[in-house]
Amino acid sequence: MKAFTLIELLITIGIIAVVSTVSFLNLFGYRGTQELDLTAREITITLRNAQDRSISQESSSRYGIHFENSVSNGGFYDLFSGATYAAGTIISKNSLRPAIQFSDPTSGNSKDVIFTPVSGLPNASTTIIISLKRDNSILKTIIINTNGQIQY
């Protein structure tokens, strides 16, 4: 008679359990890095949108992005028109995904990037850093250079 022993079955089930667990954990980590990458792309697109609107002088105004790392509400960024950020000038409001946080600006702080009309140059070179909440070492850095380049 040919059959499997109980020990052989238990070893096989144990190996399958270990492989499944490792695969599941890798998939979970992959999803987080994909969310981080998608958020960096969305922020970059919003920055380029503000820059394009400033270059074209849409509504005879300049445009900018306000990044806020609120202690109570989490992080968000707003597209606004005008020389300064104010509640009445907000064009669109975007919240960070629940798994993502700002590392720069730091908690409780904010940053504004305002583009000049016609040239589309920012008011200053700025860096925005986003990271995963569960692992701060996994991050994306978005750089806005003084020459108007936006990269991540």
C-alpha positions in Angstrom: 0.0 0.0 0.0 1.2 3.5 -0.9 -0.1 6.3 1.3 1.1 9.5 3.0 1.9 9.4 6.7 0.5 11.9 9.1 3.9 13.5 9.6 4.4 14.0 5.8 0.9 15.7 5.6 1.7 18.0 8.6 5.1 19.0 7.1 3.4 19.8 3.7 0.6 21.8 5.4 3.3 23.7 7.4 5.3 24.6 4.3 2.2 25.8 2.5 1.2 28.0 5.5 4.7 29.6 5.7 4.8 30.3 1.9 1.2 31.7 2.0 2.1 34.0 5.0 5.2 35.4 3.3 3.3 35.9 0.0 0.5 37.8 1.8 2.9 40.0 3.7 4.8 40.9 0.5 1.5 41.7 -1.2 0.5 44.0 1.7 3.8 45.9 1.5 3.5 46.1 -2.3 0.1 47.7 -2.0 1.4 50.4 0.4 4.3 51.3 -1.9 1.8 51.5 -4.8 -0.4 53.9 -2.8 2.7 56.0 -2.0 3.7 56.2 -5.6 0.2 57.1 -6.7 -0.1 59.9 -4.1 3.3 61.3 -5.2 2.1 61.3 -8.8 -1.2 63.0 -7.8 0.6 65.8 -5.9 3.0 66.3 -8.9 0.0 66.6 -11.3 -1.6 69.1 -9.0 1.6 71.1 -8.8 2.0 71.1 -12.6 -1.7 72.2 -12.9 -1.0 75.2 -10.6 2.1 76.0 -12.6 0.3 75.8 -15.9 -2.5 78.0 -14.7 0.0 80.6 -13.5 1.8 80.5 -16.9 -1.4 81.0 -18.8 -2.5 83.6 -16.2 -5.9 82.0 -16.0 -8.4 84.5 -14.4 -5.5 87.0 -14.4 -4.1 85.3 -11.3 -1.2 83.3 -9.9 -1.8 79.8 -8.5 -0.2 77.7 -5.7 -0.5 74.7 -3.6 -0.9 74.7 0.2 0.4 71.6 2.0 -0.8 71.1 5.5 0.1 68.4 8.0 -2.8 68.9 10.4 -2.4 67.2 13.8 -6.2 66.5 14.1 -7.3 65.9 10.4 -4.2 64.3 8.8 -2.5 65.7 5.8 -4.1 67.6 2.9 -3.1 69.9 0.0 -5.2 72.6 -1.6 -4.9 74.2 -5.1 -5.6 77.9 -4.7 -5.5 81.1 -6.6 -3.9 84.4 -5.5 -0.7 85.6 -4.0 -1.4 83.9 -0.6 -3.4 81.0 0.7 -6.9 81.9 2.1 -10.1 79.9 2.5 -11.9 81.8 -0.2 -9.3 81.1 -2.9 -9.4 77.3 -2.7 -10.1 75.7 -6.1 -9.7 72.1 -5.0 -9.0 70.2 -1.8 -7.2 66.9 -1.7 -6.7 64.7 1.4 -3.9 62.2 1.7 -4.9 58.5 1.7 -5.3 56.9 5.1 -2.1 55.0 4.9 0.0 58.0 3.8 1.4 60.9 5.9 3.5 64.0 5.3 7.0 63.8 6.7 7.8 67.3 5.4 5.9 69.6 6.3 6.2 68.2 9.8 3.2 67.5 12.0 1.3 70.7 12.7 3.0 72.7 10.0 2.3 73.8 6.5 4.1 74.9 3.3 3.0 77.0 0.3 4.3 76.7 -3.2 3.2 79.7 -5.3 4.0 80.0 -9.0 4.7 83.4 -10.7 2.6 84.4 -13.7 4.0 84.0 -17.2 7.3 82.3 -16.1 5.7 79.6 -13.9 8.7 79.8 -11.5 8.0 78.9 -7.8 8.5 81.5 -5.1 11.2 79.2 -3.6 12.8 75.8 -3.9 10.7 73.4 -1.9 10.7 69.8 -0.9 7.6 67.8 0.1 8.1 64.3 1.6 5.4 61.7 2.0 5.7 58.4 3.7 3.8 55.3 4.8 2.3 55.6 8.3 3.2 52.0 9.1 6.9 52.5 8.0 8.4 56.0 7.9 11.4 54.7 6.1 9.4 54.1 2.9 9.0 57.5 1.5 8.8 59.7 -1.7 10.4 63.1 -2.1 8.8 65.7 -4.4 11.2 68.4 -5.3 10.2 71.8 -6.8 13.3 73.5 -8.0 13.8 77.3 -8.4 13.9 76.8 -12.2 10.4 75.4 -12.2 11.2 71.7 -12.4 8.8 69.4 -10.5 10.1 65.9 -9.9 9.7 62.9 -7.6 
